[in-house]
């Protein structure tokens, strides 16, 4: 009798695994999606599938594909690969979320419109495009605590340098390498212009729970428009080397 019970148990477990492995993604969205989250054109399974449109929080993701690694579950993590698009941007990455909520991402490539971040930064008037290429990114409590990668802000503009009218800053590159950090609980990025009317060199510091601080030295190149040169005066008196200090700090809380 014990052998029959064991066989029945194994059979039941195999059936459960089969059902979960084949569970339709469309059904999962219909049953378990939180209020305010909708999806259209969902196909495949909860482990490997795609959705033509996913709407959440006013953001509309398009042509989203996912491939969840079942092996991650054995390590107490939920993870896999994801690829998605939205108006003016995209993101593809491999990652996982632990039972404690720690998010680990690898091979992150993406792009988004900086105008979409104006409300978060509390500094309207920033324009341009951000491009990301990170080898590693770890978040705890929804905040970066470890980052290795590079990126670029292209066609960067800011009304803060234009006294109400956006002025072209140019292109700015940034680099993060948490392996070289000396301050605990700090993620520091190096900022440097890669062309345009302004010379720029500075840092971006991220500290928990959700604080940021940008400190840069800025100077106009010979090719900068006279109006931009005049607008830099709002940053105060120049330093001995001719640069001016620009600082911006705040919190996402």
N, C-alpha and C positions, 0 to 999 in steps of 0.2 A: 504493500500500500504506500509506503514511504517513497518508493521509486516513482509510482504514479503521481504522487503529490509534487515531487521534484520536477517531473516532466511537465506537469500542468503549470507550475510556477515559471519554469523556463519559457514555456510556450506563451504564457500571459505577458511576460516581460518582453519577449520578442515581438509580440503583437503591439504592445505599447510603443516600443522603439520604432516599429514600422509606421504606426499611425502618426507619431510625432515627426518622423522624418519626411512624411508625405503630407503633413498638415498644410492646407492651402493658405497662402499669404493673404488672399482676399478675405477669407473667413476670419483670420486672426485680426485684421484691421477692423472688420465689422464688429467683432466681439470685444476686443480689448483696447482699441484706440481711445485715448483720453478725450474728454470734451474739447472741442475746438480743433481737433486734428482730423482731417479728411483725406481721402485718397481716391484716385481714379486710375483705371487701367492697370490694376494690380494683377500680377500673374506669378506663377512659380510657387514655391513653398516658403515657410517662415525661415528656412535655413538658406535657401538660394532662390532669389526672385528679383522682381523689378516692379516699379510703379511709374506710370507715365507722369502723374502729378501727385504731390503730397503737399497739403496746405496746413500750416501751423503758425500761430502767432503773427499773422499778416505776411508771412514768408511763403513763397510758392516754389517748392523744389520740383525739378523736372528730370525725367529719365534717370531715376534713382535705381541703382542696382546694388545688391548686397550678396555676400557669400559668407555665411557664418561657419566658423570652425567648431565642430562638435568636440574636438580634442581640448579646446579651451575650457569647456565645462568641467573637465576632470581636474583642472587646476583652480577651480573656484572663480573662473572669469568667463565673461560673455564677450566674444570678440570675433573678428573676421575682417573682411575687406568691404569697403563701401565706395561708391562712385556716384556723384550727383551733380546736377547743374541747376542754376537759377539765373534770373535776368542779370546779365553782365558778369557772371561768376561761375566757378566750378570748384569742386573739391574731390580728391580721391586720396585714400589713405588705408592703412592697415592698423587695427587697434583692438583694444580690449577694455572692458570695464570690470573691476573686481567687486566682490561682495561688499567691500568697504567704500565703494564709490570712486576709487582711483582710476583715472582714465589714462591709458598709455597708447600713444599713437606713434606709428613708424611710417617713413616714406610719405610724408604729407606734402602734397602738391595742390596748390589752389590759387584762386584769384578772386577779388571782389572789389566793388566800387566803394571808395572811401566815403562817399556821400552817405552810404548806409550806416556809417559809424558815427555820424555827427551827433545824433541824439544820445548815444552812449557816452561820448567824450564830453558832452556839454559844451562843445565849441563849434557852433555852426559855421559854415563857410569853408570847410576843408573839402577839396576835390582831388580827383586822381584815381589811380588804380593800384591796389596792393597785390603783389605776386609773392607766393610763399613756396619755399622748398626746404622742408625740415626733415632731418634724418630721425630725430627723436623729439617727442613732446609729451610731458607728463603733467596732468592736472590733478590737484587735490582740492576738494570743495569748490570745483568749477574754476580754479585759478591755476595758472602755470607755475610750477615749482621746479621744472627742469626743461631746458630747451637747447637743442643743437640744430642749427640750420641758418639759412640765409634767405634774403628776400629783397624786394625792390619796390619803391613807391614811384610810379611813373606819372609824368605830367602833373606833379603835385602843385596844387594852388591853395592859397589861404587868404581869407578876408582879413585875418588878424594882421597880415602884413600889407593890407591895402586900405586900411581905415574905412571898411565897409564894402569895398570893391575887391574881388578876388584878384590876387597877383600871382603870376607864375613863379614858382620856386625852382622847378626843374625836376630832375630825377634824384632820388635818395636811396642808397643801398643800406641794408642793415644786416647784422650778423649776431647770432647768439651762440655761446659755447659755455654751458653750465659746468663743464669739467674744469674750467679755469676760475670759477667763482671763489672769492675769498670771504665774502659776507654771507652768513647763513640766512636761509629763507629769502634770498634775493636772486632774481633773474635779471641779468643786465645785457642789454643789446647795444652794440656800437652802431652809430649812425654816421654816414658820410655821403656827401653829394657825389653823383656820378655824371654830372653835367647839368648845364642850365645857367641862368643869370646869377645865381647865388652860390657862394662857397659855404658849405655847412659841415660841421664836425661836432658830434656830441654823443650823448648816451640816453637810453631809455631804461629806467629801472622799474621793475615790477615787484611789489612786496605784498604779502598777505595782510589782511584778508582779500583786498581787491583794490590796491592802491597803485597808481602809476605816477612817474615824474619824468619829464623830458627836459634836459638841459643841453643846449647847443650854442655853439659860437657861429655867428653868421656874418658874412661880409659880401658886398656886391662886387661882381666881376666888372671888368671894363666894358663888357657888352651889355650890362644891365641897363634897363630903361631909366631915365632920369626920375620918373615918377616913383619907381620902386626904390631908388636910392633915397629919395626924400622920405618915403614911408618908413624906412628903417629907423628913422630918427625917434620913433615912438618907443624903441627899445632902450632908449637912454643914451648916455655918453659912451662913445667907443672905448674899448680897451687900448692899451699902448700899441698892440699889434694891428689896430684898425678894425677888429671884429667887435660885434655886439652880442650880448648874452640874451638868449631867448629861453624862457622857462615856462613850463605848463605842468601843473600837477592837479590830481583829482582822484576820485574813487568811483568805481562802478557799483558800489553798494547803494 
